[in-house]
Amino acid sequence: MDHDHELIAAVAAGDDTALRELFARHAPWLAARLRAVLPPADVEDVLQETFLAVWRNANTYRPQGTPAAAPAGGRDQHQP
């Protein structure tokens, strides 16, 4: 799978291989940023919690520009 949104869809379907791929792609980048703001002992815990949240909540992911839930009739509730 080439795109993260495809991997997240696979994770939502229970594909743990897709989660491992997301981790391999993004954990090094995230760990580097976490090391800038967290004690070293906390970095691995935060990484694990982050990807556990991805696993648990992948079914709620909506690609950018896709509404999470369109109101009845397909109109934005705030439109006149």
Secondary structure, DSSP 4 states (H G I P E B T S, - for coil): --SHHHHHHHHHTT-HHHHHHHHHHHHHHHHHHHHTTS-HHHHHHHHHHHHHHHHHHGGG---TTS-SSPPGGG--TT--
